[in-house]
């Protein structure tokens, strides 16, 4: 992993500031077919890349030997809600100068809980919509249901919090409670995935119907949340520090 990250830095003339596992390995749902899902944040070594007519490369993708996806700091900072999970990943491959600690600190002090909640309810709705399409139940749809439930449960937690703290993401999100039907569904889906099985279609439909009701509840509950802050104020200062300007 370290060799691949170093090779990417040389190939693209970048500094990788942070890299983590963002796939099933981080969530503890990996199976025999799972690969590495690397997500990283980088900056261009040459400052002129940000000061030329041709825009600096914002995204780097690779599918071999790992599924890797990286964002330039400008893109990452502009879409901070989308990298919330990266900051708390239990598997970190690179963390230059305590980047993850700074990222978590900004998330907890300055993020809008409302905007983060909206991000996850939209993610929940999108994955559920794709999984509930009528063309038959498939492995891909099973994975989409897992992702939908994950986004649903994160939305629930954000609704319950008074201040943002993402420590729950990988350790306290899926504690099985007998009375919690959605969490039981999540465990059923994960168990099937790890066995290489597909759940029966009638159960998939039951899960989708339950999630539809939960989605309506979350949408209604979200209307009473305070909107909170706009842009994160500390990002410009951090950006200038990273670019040494």
N, C-alpha and C positions, 0 to 999 in steps of 0.2 A: 504493500500500500504506500509506504513512504517513498519507495523508488518511483512509483507511478506519479505521485504528487510532485516530486522533484522534476521528473521528466516533463510534466505538464507546465511547470513554471518556466523551464528552459524553452520549450516549444513555443509558448505564447508570449514570452517575455513578461511574465506576471509574478507577483508575490501572492501566494495563497495564504490568506490571513486566518482562515478557519475552515475546517473540513470535518464532517461528521457522517454517521450512518443515519439514514432517514427512512429506511424501508422496514421490512418485516423483522429484520435482525434486531433493530432498536426496540420494536414493540413486543418482542418475544413470540412472534407468530410465524417465524421462518420454518420452512420445511426442506425436504431434500432437493427441491427444485429452486429454492430461493438463491438469489445472487446478492452481491453487494450493491446498495443504493447510496452512492456517495453524493453528498450535497456540499458545495463549498462557495466561499466568498473570496474574491480576489481583487487586487488593484493592479493597474498597469505600472510597470517599473519606470517607464519613460513618461514623465508628466506631459510631454508634448502630445501624447495620445489623446489627452483630454482637451487640447487647445488647437486642434486641427479641424479643417472643414469636413473631413471624413470622420464620422463619429467613432469613438473608441468601441471596441468589441464589448458588448454587454453580457453575452451569454456564451458559455463554452459547454458543448455536449460531447459525450463519448459513450459508446456502447460496448467497447471492448478494451481491456479485459473486464472492466467493471461498468455498471450503469452509473455514469457520473454526469452531474449537471451543476454548473457553476454560474454565479452571478457576480458581475462587477459591483463594487461598493455603491455606486450611484443607483443602480437598479435595486440592489438589496435594501438600501436605506429608504428608497422611495416606496417599497412594498414591504415594509417591516412586519405587517400583520401576517404575511405569508411565510416568514421565517421564524415565527414564534417557536415552533417545535424544534427547529434546528438548535436553538440556543440551549435547550434542555436535554438534548440527546444524551443517552447514557454511554454512547460509543463515539468518542471524539478521536479523529485521526490526526488533526493538526490544530493548534490553538496558539497562534503567535501573540506574544505579549499579553496574555490573558484576555484575548478578544471575546471569548464566550462570557466571561464574568461581566465585562462592560456591556455586552449585549443584553444579558439578563437584568442587569441593574437598570438600564434604560427602559426595558420592557416593564419592569415592576414599578418604576417611578413615573413614567411618562406616557405609556400606552393608554389609549382610550379603550376601556373595557367594552364599551358599546360597539366600537368599530371591530374589535377582535371577535366579539359575539356575532356580529353580522357576517364576518368572514366565514366563521364556522357553520352558521346556519345555512349560508349559501352553498358551502361545500357539501353539507349534509343533504340539502335539497337536490343538488346537481347529481350526486352519486346515487341517491335514491331514485331519481327520475330515470337514470340510465338502467339501473338494476331492475326496475319495475316494468320495463318495456315488454311487450307481449310475445316476443319471438321465441320463447322457450328459455328455460333456465340453463345457464352455462357456468363453467369455471370462472370466466371473466365477471359474470354477474354476481357470483358468490363473493369474489374479491371486492366488488363495488359495494355489496351489502356490508361487508366488514368495515370498509372505509366510511360508509354512511353512518353506521352505528358509532364508530370512533368519533366522528365529527359531532354527532348528536350528544354523546356523553361529555365531550369537551364543552359544548355549548351549555349543557346543564351546569357544569362546574363553574363556568364563567358567570352564569346567572346567579349562582349561590354566593360567589365571592363579593366582598366589598372592595378589595384591592386585588390587583393582578399578581398572581404568583403561579408559575408554571411547574412547580415541583411535583404536582399531582400527575403530570402527563404520563410518565412511564411507570409510575409506582403505585398510584392510588386511584387510577381511572377505572380499572376493570376488576376491582375487588368484588367477588361474586356474592351477591345478596339474594337469598332465596325469593324474597318478595319482589325483586327487580326483574321484570320480564325481559326488558331490553338487554340487560347485562347477561342474562341466561342465554338469550339468542346469540349474543356476541361469542360466548364461550362455545356454543354449539357449532357456529360457523368456523371458528378457529380450529376446533378439534377436527372437523371434517377436512379443512384445508391441510392440516398437518398429516392426516392419514392419506391424503390424496383422493378423498371422496367428494362426492357432490350430494348436498342434502336434497331431499325430495321436494318436488316443485310445490306441492301444497303447503309445506312448511315455509318455503321461501315466500309464498304469497301471504301467509299469515304474518310473517315478519314484516313484509312490506306494508301491510295494512296497519299494523301496530305503529310502525315508524311514521306513517302518514298522519296518524292522530297525534303523535309526539311532535311532529313538525308544526302542526297547527297550534299546539300548546306553546311551543317555543316562540313562534312568530308573535303570538298575543302577549306573552310575557315580556318579550323584548321591547315592546312599545312603551313600557314604563321605565326602561333603563335610562339613566342620564346620559346624554350624548358625550359629554366629557370634552377632552382636548382635541385640537386639530392636529397639525403637524407636530412631530416630536421635536422639542426645542433644542435638545442637546446634540442632535445629529450633525448640524453644520460644524460645530466646534470639533467633534470627533473626526469628521471627514477631513477638515483642514489639518488636524494632527497626523492622520494617516498619510496624507499627501505631502506633509512637511511644508505647508505654505502658510 
